[in-house]
Amino acid sequence: MVPKSLYYCLFLCWPLLLTAQPGYQRMAIPQGSYDISPSSSRRITSYCLDKKLKAPNHLVSYGNVIGGAKSASVTIYKPNETTPTPISLQQAIRNGSIEVRGNTRGGQEGEEFVRKYLENIWAEEYVNRLSDHQSLIFQNRTPYPVRLSFDSNIQMGAENSRAEAWVDDYRLSSSLSMQDDIQQTIWESQNAAREEQANLYAAQARRDAEEAETRLKIAEREDYYRRLYILGYGHNHFKFQRANNLTAVRGLDQATKDKIHDVEREFAVKFQQMGIHGNHLPGQIVAYQGHRKITETGILDANTKALLEKDHQAGVYFLNGKAYKVVSIKGRKYVESECSSNLLVPMDKLDAYEQLMEELARRKFLKEEIEILSFVLDYETQSKLKSSFSGRYTEFFSSDMQTLKQKLKAKKRKSLFVLGHIEKDMFVGRNARSEVVFSMKISDIKALAQELRINIFLLGCNSAFVPSDTKKGVGTPQTGVANPFNSMDALNRLESAVHSSHDVCRLLGSLASDDLNIILDGNPFEDREYMTAKMAKRNRKKGIIAATGAVVAGTGIAMFLFGDQDKKDEKPKK
C-alpha cells in the first residue's frame, strides 16, 4: 500500500508538469467566488467543451484564460493590507500566485496509477482512465488566503486556443448533482451546432463547386466561340454546323466541339506540311498571311482559306520567307527551282538552295565546252548525234576502261553529257537480240572523269537513282534524270538548250521538261576553267599576229608573248 502522503505529494508537488499540449479539452467554469486557503488547492467544478479531445489530468497545466478573462480576478489577503487590490486571474497565473492543472480521480485507481508510475511504467491507458473532464485543480501558491471571483462563466485552456462564444448562454452550476445533465446538454448542443456548421460548410462548398463549374462552362463556351471565330465562322456556330454537315442545334453540342477540334487539326497539319510550324493555330495563320503579304489578322477568312487551299494543293513550301513548290518522286520530296519547274532540288538541301541557284547562274560556258559521250547503239540516235552535234560527241561501245580513258584525255576541262541505257549501276549496250554487247560501271566512269578533270552529267533513264550500294540496291538520290525518257527527245532539247543558253541554270532548265525531270544534288558542272584556257589561247594567237605586224611596221614596240600553259616548262631552243 502506497502511503497517502506520497500520493498527494505526487499529485500536488510534481515538479515536472507537462506543458500545454494540443489535443486537450477546453474547460468552462461557472461564475462564482471560490476561497482557497494558504498554500492549498481546491477542486472547482468544470465543464468539458470538446468531447472528442483528451480530458485533462494532473500533469497537464491549464495556464490560459481563453474566455471571460476580464471578469476573472484574484484577491490575495495579506495581513498588512486592509483593502487588497484584486488582480486578473491571468496575471496571477503568470506571476506564480495561482496554478491551474487538470484533475486525476483518486481512490484505489489513483493509488494504482501512482504505483505504476513509481515502477517507471508509463501506461497511457491509466492516464486516460483517471483523467477528469469534470473539474480543474486551482492551487494557491501563496502563504495567504485568496479569493477567486468569476463575474461570468470563464473558459480555460491547456493552450491558447479559441473561446466558445455560446458558453454564456448556458446556466452553468457548481452543483455536482446538476453537472452531468448540464454537461450532456452542452455536448448535445455542440454536436448540433457542429452538424449545422458542417451543413453550412457543405452547402457553401456545393455552391462554390457549382459556381466554379458554371465559370468553367462559361470559359469553355467562350473558348469554343473564340476558336470558331479564328476558323472564320465569326460567333455563328450554326454556320459552322452547316458547313461541316452537322445537325444544327442550339448551343455547342459535343459533336460540334469534336468537329472544331478536327478542323483545327486539319489546318495545323496543312500548315506544317507547308513548312509553317507553331504551337497554336493563330500563330500559324499569321505566319502564312505574312508570307502571302496579306493582312495578318490571325483569322482564316475566305481569302486566306482560298489561298491556303491553292498553295497546299500546289505543294507550296515556305522557308526563310520564300515560297517553294514541292513535288514527290519515289517517296521523296523535292522543290521546283527558279531555273525550271522540272529542275528539282531535294528538300533536305533547301538550306543551300539560294547558294546553288547563284552558283548555277554564275557558271558561264562556251558552246564548244559541252559535248556528248554516247553509249547508245540505236541507229536513229547515232544519226541525230552526227547531224546536230558534229565534232562534239564521242561514241563508245566497249567495256575497255583504258580505251575510254585514251579517248577522254582530249576532253580535258570539258563538260560531258553521258548518254546511254542504265541497268542498276552500269551503262549497258544491247543488240537487237537484247544480248549485252558491253557494260561500263558508272562509278568507274565518275572516277575517270574526276581524274581527267572532266564534268559529267548522267543522261540516262532514272540516273538520279543509281544505287550507291549494289548489294542492297539502294542509294541516295543524286544529280541526274528522275524518270525514263526518249533519247531522241532528250537530244532535241539538249541541242536547243546548248544554243540558247550561256549559263548552267538556263542550260539545265531548258533541258528539263515534263518528260525529263532533273534532280540537282549540287552543281554538276564545276568550273574547270575551260573558258579561261580558251580565251587565253585566243589571246595568244591575237598577240602573235599583233607582234608580227609590229615587227613588219618597224615600230620597235616590244610585245610580251605568253606561251601555252602546257609548254611553260619547255626549255628555249639554242
C-alpha positions in Angstrom: 0.0 0.0 0.0 1.4 3.4 -1.0 1.3 6.0 1.8 -1.3 8.7 1.1 1.3 11.4 1.8 3.3 10.2 -1.1 0.2 10.0 -3.3 -0.7 13.7 -2.5 3.0 14.7 -3.0 2.9 13.2 -6.5 -0.4 14.9 -7.3 0.3 18.3 -5.8 4.1 18.8 -5.9 5.1 17.1 -9.1 7.9 19.4 -10.3 7.8 18.5 -14.0 4.3 19.4 -15.0 3.7 18.8 -18.7 3.4 22.0 -20.8 0.3 22.7 -22.7 -0.2 20.2 -25.4 -2.5 20.3 -28.4 -5.5 18.0 -28.2 -6.7 18.7 -24.6 -10.2 19.7 -23.9 -11.2 23.3 -23.2 -12.9 23.7 -19.8 -15.7 26.1 -18.8 -16.1 27.2 -15.1 -19.3 28.6 -13.7 -19.4 32.1 -12.4 -19.0 32.5 -8.6 -16.5 33.1 -5.8 -14.0 30.4 -4.6 -11.8 30.8 -1.5 -8.6 28.9 -1.2 -6.5 28.6 2.0 -2.8 29.5 2.0 -0.7 27.0 0.1 -3.7 24.8 -0.6 -5.6 23.7 -3.6 -9.3 23.5 -4.5 -11.2 21.4 -6.9 -13.6 23.6 -8.9 -16.4 22.2 -11.0 -15.7 22.5 -14.7 -17.4 21.5 -18.0 -15.8 20.0 -21.0 -16.2 21.9 -24.2 -14.5 19.4 -26.5 -15.8 15.9 -26.1 -13.6 14.3 -28.7 -10.4 15.7 -27.3 -8.3 14.3 -24.3 -9.6 15.0 -20.8 -7.0 16.7 -18.6 -5.0 15.0 -15.8 -2.9 16.5 -13.0 0.2 16.5 -15.3 -1.4 19.0 -17.7 -1.2 22.7 -17.0 -4.2 24.9 -17.8 -2.5 28.3 -17.8 -4.6 30.2 -20.4 -7.8 32.1 -19.6 -9.3 32.0 -23.1 -12.8 33.2 -22.3 -14.1 35.8 -19.7 -10.6 36.9 -18.8 -11.9 40.4 -17.8 -14.4 39.0 -15.4 -12.0 36.7 -13.6 -10.0 38.2 -10.7 -7.9 37.0 -7.7 -7.7 38.8 -4.4 -4.8 38.0 -2.1 -5.4 38.8 1.6 -2.1 39.8 3.1 -2.1 40.8 6.8 -0.7 44.3 6.2 -3.3 45.2 3.6 -6.7 46.3 4.8 -8.2 46.7 1.3 -6.3 44.4 -1.0 -6.4 45.2 -4.8 -7.6 42.4 -6.9 -5.5 41.3 -9.9 -6.6 39.4 -13.0 -6.6 35.6 -12.9 -4.3 35.5 -15.9 -1.8 37.8 -14.1 -2.0 35.7 -11.0 -1.2 32.6 -13.1 1.7 34.3 -14.8 3.3 35.6 -11.5 3.0 32.1 -10.0 0.4 33.0 -7.3 -2.1 30.6 -8.8 -1.5 27.4 -10.7 -4.3 25.6 -12.6 -4.0 22.0 -13.6 -6.2 19.1 -14.7 -7.5 16.7 -12.1 -7.0 13.0 -11.7 -9.5 10.9 -9.9 -8.3 9.4 -6.7 -9.1 6.3 -4.6 -7.8 2.9 -5.4 -7.4 3.7 -9.1 -5.3 6.7 -8.2 -3.1 4.6 -6.0 -2.7 2.0 -8.7 -1.6 4.9 -11.1 1.0 6.1 -8.6 2.3 2.6 -8.1 2.6 2.0 -11.8 4.3 5.4 -12.3 6.8 4.7 -9.4 7.7 1.4 -11.1 8.6 3.6 -14.1 5.9 2.0 -16.2 4.3 4.7 -18.2 0.9 3.3 -19.3 -1.2 5.8 -21.2 -4.4 3.8 -20.6 -4.1 4.6 -16.9 -3.7 8.3 -17.6 -6.7 8.3 -19.9 -8.8 6.3 -17.4 -8.0 8.6 -14.5 -8.3 11.9 -16.3 -11.1 14.1 -15.2 -13.3 16.2 -17.5 -15.5 17.5 -14.6 -13.1 19.6 -12.7 -9.9 21.6 -12.6 -7.5 22.0 -9.6 -6.6 25.6 -8.6 -3.5 25.7 -6.4 -2.8 28.7 -4.2 1.0 29.1 -4.2 1.0 32.0 -1.7 1.1 31.8 2.1 -2.0 33.9 2.2 -5.7 33.3 1.7 -7.0 34.1 -1.8 -10.4 34.5 -3.3 -11.2 33.7 -6.9 -14.0 35.9 -8.3 -15.7 35.0 -11.6 -18.3 37.5 -12.6 -19.3 35.4 -15.5 -18.6 31.9 -16.9 -14.9 31.6 -17.8 -13.0 29.3 -20.1 -9.6 27.7 -19.5 -7.3 26.0 -22.0 -4.2 23.9 -21.9 -3.1 26.0 -24.9 -4.0 29.5 -26.1 -7.0 28.4 -28.2 -10.2 30.0 -29.4 -13.0 30.6 -26.9 -16.6 29.5 -27.4 -19.0 32.4 -27.5 -22.1 30.4 -26.7 -20.8 29.3 -23.2 -22.5 32.3 -21.6 -25.9 31.0 -22.9 -25.7 28.1 -20.5 -26.6 28.4 -16.8 -23.5 26.5 -15.6 -23.7 25.4 -12.0 -21.2 24.3 -9.4 -23.7 21.8 -8.0 -22.4 18.2 -8.6 -25.9 16.9 -8.8 -26.7 19.0 -11.8 -23.3 18.7 -13.5 -24.0 15.6 -15.5 -27.2 16.9 -17.0 -25.7 20.3 -17.9 -22.6 18.6 -19.4 -24.8 16.3 -21.6 -26.8 19.4 -22.7 -23.5 21.1 -23.7 -22.3 18.1 -25.7 -25.7 17.7 -27.5 -25.8 21.4 -28.3 -22.2 21.3 -29.5 -23.0 18.3 -31.8 -26.0 20.1 -33.2 -24.0 23.3 -33.7 -21.2 21.4 -35.3 -23.6 19.5 -37.5 -25.3 22.7 -38.5 -21.9 24.3 -39.2 -20.9 21.3 -41.2 -24.1 21.5 -43.2 -23.4 25.2 -43.8 -19.9 24.4 -44.9 -21.1 21.6 -47.2 -23.8 23.9 -48.7 -21.2 26.6 -49.3 -18.9 24.0 -50.8 -21.6 22.9 -53.1 -22.4 26.5 -54.1 -18.7 27.1 -54.7 -18.4 24.0 -56.8 -21.5 24.9 -58.8 -20.2 28.4 -59.4 -16.8 27.0 -60.4 -18.4 24.6 -62.7 -20.6 27.3 -64.1 -17.5 29.6 -64.6 -15.7 26.7 -66.2 -18.6 26.0 -68.6 -18.8 29.7 -69.5 -15.0 29.9 -70.1 -15.1 26.7 -72.1 -18.0 28.0 -74.2 -16.2 31.3 -74.8 -13.1 29.4 -75.8 -15.0 27.4 -78.4 -16.6 30.5 -79.8 -13.2 32.2 -80.0 -11.9 29.2 -81.9 -14.9 29.4 -84.2 -14.0 33.0 -84.9 -10.4 32.1 -85.7 -11.7 29.4 -88.1 -13.5 32.1 -90.0 -17.1 31.5 -88.8 -17.5 34.5 -86.5 -19.5 33.5 -83.5 -22.1 31.7 -85.6 -22.0 28.0 -84.7 -25.0 27.3 -87.0 -22.8 28.4 -89.9 -20.0 26.0 -88.8 -22.5 23.2 -88.3 -24.0 23.7 -91.8 -20.5 23.9 -93.4 -19.5 20.6 -91.8 -22.7 18.7 -92.4 -23.6 18.6 -88.7 -27.1 18.7 -87.3 -28.0 22.4 -86.5 -28.7 22.5 -82.7 -28.9 25.3 -80.2 -25.6 25.8 -78.5 -22.5 23.8 -78.8 -23.2 20.1 -78.6 -20.4 17.5 -78.3 -20.4 16.7 -82.0 -19.8 20.4 -82.8 -17.0 20.6 -80.3 -15.3 17.4 -81.7 -15.6 18.8 -85.2 -14.0 22.1 -84.2 -11.0 20.0 -82.8 -10.9 18.0 -86.1 -10.9 21.1 -88.4 -8.2 22.8 -86.3 -6.0 19.7 -86.6 -6.6 19.6 -90.4 -5.4 23.2 -90.8 -2.5 22.7 -88.4 -1.3 19.7 -90.4 -1.6 21.6 -93.7 0.5 24.5 -92.3 3.1 22.0 -91.0 3.3 20.3 -94.4 3.9 23.7 -96.0 6.8 24.5 -93.6 4.8 26.7 -91.2 5.2 25.3 -87.7 4.0 26.6 -84.4 2.3 25.7 -81.1 -1.1 27.2 -81.9 -3.2 27.7 -85.0 -3.5 31.6 -84.8 0.3 31.9 -84.9 0.5 29.6 -88.0 -2.2 31.7 -89.7 -0.4 34.9 -89.0 2.9 33.4 -90.4 1.1 32.3 -93.6 -0.5 35.6 -94.1 2.8 37.3 -93.6 4.3 35.0 -96.3 1.5 35.9 -98.7 1.7 39.6 -98.0 -1.9 39.9 -96.8 -3.3 41.5 -93.7 -2.1 39.5 -90.7 -5.4 39.0 -88.8 -4.7 35.5 -87.4 -8.2 34.5 -88.8 -9.0 32.1 -91.6 -11.2 34.4 -93.6 -12.4 33.4 -97.0 -9.4 35.0 -98.9 -6.9 33.3 -96.6 -8.6 29.9 -96.9 -8.7 30.2 -100.7 -5.0 31.0 -100.9 -4.2 28.3 -98.4 -6.1 25.6 -100.3 -4.5 26.7 -103.6 -1.0 26.6 -102.2 -1.5 23.3 -100.4 -2.8 21.6 -103.5 0.1 23.0 -105.5 2.6 21.7 -102.9 4.0 25.1 -101.8 6.6 25.1 -99.1 7.8 28.2 -97.2 11.3 28.7 -95.9 13.0 31.9 -94.8 10.2 34.0 -96.2 10.3 32.4 -99.6 7.7 30.1 -101.2 8.8 26.8 -102.9 6.6 24.3 -104.8 7.1 20.8 -103.6 6.7 17.6 -105.6 7.1 13.9 -104.6 9.1 11.4 -106.6 9.6 7.9 -105.4 8.6 8.8 -101.8 11.0 11.7 -101.5 10.2 15.4 -101.7 11.8 18.0 -103.9 11.3 21.7 -104.6 11.0 23.2 -108.1 13.9 25.5 -108.8 14.0 29.0 -110.4 15.6 27.6 -113.5 12.7 25.3 -114.3 9.7 23.7 -112.6 11.2 20.4 -113.8 14.6 21.1 -112.4 14.3 19.8 -108.8 16.3 20.3 -105.6 15.9 17.8 -102.7 14.0 19.2 -99.7 16.9 18.3 -97.3 19.2 20.5 -99.4 16.8 23.5 -99.2 19.0 25.4 -96.8 21.7 25.6 -99.6 19.2 26.3 -102.3 19.9 30.0 -102.7 23.7 29.4 -102.9 23.2 26.6 -105.5 21.0 28.9 -107.7 23.5 31.7 -107.6 26.3 29.2 -108.4 24.4 27.9 -111.5 23.6 31.4 -112.7 27.2 32.5 -112.4 28.6 29.4 -114.1 29.1 30.6 -117.8 30.2 28.2 -120.5 31.2 28.2 -124.2 29.2 26.0 -126.6 32.2 24.0 -127.6 32.7 23.1 -123.9 29.6 20.9 -124.0 30.0 17.5 -125.6 28.3 14.1 -125.5 29.7 10.7 -124.6 27.2 8.2 -126.1 26.8 4.5 -125.2 23.7 4.2 -127.4 23.7 1.6 -130.2 20.4 2.9 -131.7 20.8 4.0 -135.3 18.4 6.9 -135.1 20.2 8.3 -132.1 23.5 7.9 -133.8 22.2 9.8 -136.8 21.0 12.6 -134.6 24.4 13.0 -133.0 26.1 13.2 -136.4 23.7 15.8 -137.7 23.3 18.1 -134.6 26.5 17.5 -132.6 29.1 17.0 -135.3 32.6 17.2 -133.8 31.2 17.5 -130.3 30.3 13.9 -129.5 32.1 10.6 -128.8 30.6 7.2 -129.3 32.0 4.2 -127.2 30.8 0.7 -127.5 33.3 -1.3 -125.4 33.9 -2.4 -121.9 37.6 -1.4 -122.0 38.2 1.4 -119.5 41.7 2.1 -120.7 40.5 2.7 -124.3 37.8 5.0 -122.9 40.5 6.9 -120.9 42.6 7.5 -124.1 39.5 8.9 -125.9 38.6 11.2 -123.0 42.0 12.6 -122.5 41.3 15.1 -125.3 38.2 16.2 -123.4 40.1 17.8 -120.5 38.2 20.7 -118.7 35.1 20.0 -120.8 31.6 19.0 -119.6 30.1 15.8 -121.0 26.5 14.6 -121.1 26.9 10.8 -120.8 24.0 9.3 -122.8 23.1 5.6 -122.6 20.9 2.8 -121.2 21.3 2.2 -117.5 20.8 -1.1 -115.7 21.3 -0.9 -111.9 24.8 0.8 -111.5 26.0 0.3 -115.1 25.7 1.7 -118.6 24.8 -1.3 -120.8 24.7 -1.8 -124.6 22.4 -4.5 -126.0 22.0 -5.6 -129.6 18.7 -6.3 -131.4 18.5 -9.7 -129.7 18.9 -8.0 -126.2 22.3 -9.5 -125.8 24.8 -7.5 -123.7 27.4 -6.1 -126.1 29.3 -4.1 -123.5 28.9 -2.7 -120.0 30.6 0.1 -118.1 30.3 0.7 -114.3 29.0 4.2 -113.6 31.3 4.6 -110.6 34.3 3.8 -112.8 33.2 6.5 -115.3 32.9 9.0 -112.5 36.3 8.2 -111.1 37.8 8.6 -114.6 36.1 11.9 -115.1 37.5 13.2 -111.8 41.0 12.0 -112.7 40.8 13.8 -116.1 39.1 16.9 -114.7 36.0 16.4 -116.8 32.4 17.2 -115.7 29.8 14.6 -116.4 26.1 14.5 -116.3 24.4 11.1 -116.5 21.8 11.4 -119.2 20.2 8.0 -118.7 16.7 6.8 -117.5 16.4 7.2 -113.7 20.1 8.1 -113.5 19.4 10.1 -110.3 18.6 6.9 -108.5 21.6 4.8 -109.5 22.3 2.7 -106.3 25.4 3.6 -104.4 25.4 0.2 -102.8 24.9 -2.5 -105.4 24.4 -5.3 -102.8 21.4 -3.6 -101.2 20.3 -1.9 -104.4 19.6 1.4 -102.8 21.1 4.8 -102.9 20.6 8.5 -102.0 19.2 10.5 -104.9 22.0 12.3 -106.8 22.2 14.7 -109.7 20.6 13.0 -112.8 17.3 12.2 -114.5 14.4 11.2 -112.3 12.3 9.3 -114.9 12.5 7.2 -118.1 12.7 9.3 -121.3 13.2 9.1 -125.1 16.8 9.7 -126.2 15.8 11.5 -129.4 13.6 13.9 -127.4 16.4 14.5 -125.0 18.9 15.2 -127.8 16.5 17.7 -129.4 16.1 19.5 -126.1 19.8 19.4 -125.4 20.6 20.9 -128.9 18.3 23.8 -128.3 19.5 24.3 -124.7 23.1 24.5 -125.7 22.5 27.0 -128.4 20.1 29.3 -126.4 22.0 29.3 -123.0 25.1 30.9 -121.7 24.9 29.7 -118.0 24.2 26.3 -116.4 20.9 27.4 -114.8 19.4 28.1 -118.3 21.1 25.1 -119.8 19.6 22.6 -117.4 16.4 24.5 -117.1 15.9 24.3 -120.9 16.8 20.6 -121.0 14.4 19.7 -118.3 10.7 19.1 -119.2 7.6 17.3 -118.0 9.0 14.1 -119.6 12.6 14.7 -118.4 12.7 15.7 -114.7 16.2 16.5 -113.5 17.3 16.3 -109.8 20.1 18.5 -108.7 22.1 17.4 -105.7 24.6 20.1 -106.4 26.3 21.8 -109.4 27.2 19.1 -111.9 29.3 21.4 -114.0 32.2 22.6 -111.8 34.2 25.4 -113.3 37.2 23.6 -114.8 38.5 26.9 -116.2 37.8 25.7 -119.8 36.6 29.2 -120.8 39.7 30.8 -119.2 42.0 28.5 -121.0 40.1 29.0 -124.3 40.3 32.8 -124.0 43.9 32.7 -123.1 44.6 30.6 -126.2 42.7 33.1 -128.4 44.6 36.0 -126.8 47.9 34.3 -127.5 47.0 33.9 -131.2 46.0 37.6 -131.4 49.2 38.5 -129.6 51.3 36.7 -132.2 49.6 38.4 -135.1 50.0 41.8 -133.4 53.7 41.2 -132.7 54.2 40.2 -136.3 52.6 43.3 -137.5 54.6 45.4 -135.2 57.9 44.0 -136.4 57.0 44.5 -140.1 56.0 48.0 -139.4 59.3 48.6 -137.7 57.8 50.4 -134.8 60.2 48.9 -132.4 57.5 48.1 -129.9 58.4 45.1 -127.6 55.4 42.6 -127.1 55.3 40.1 -124.3 54.0 36.8 -125.6 52.7 34.2 -123.1 53.2 30.6 -124.1 50.8 27.7 -123.7 50.4 26.7 -120.1 51.2 23.1 -121.0 54.5 24.2 -122.6 55.6 26.7 -120.0 58.2 24.3 -118.6 59.9 23.8 -122.0 63.5 25.0 -122.3 64.2 27.6 -125.0 66.0 26.3 -128.1 69.5 27.4 -128.5 
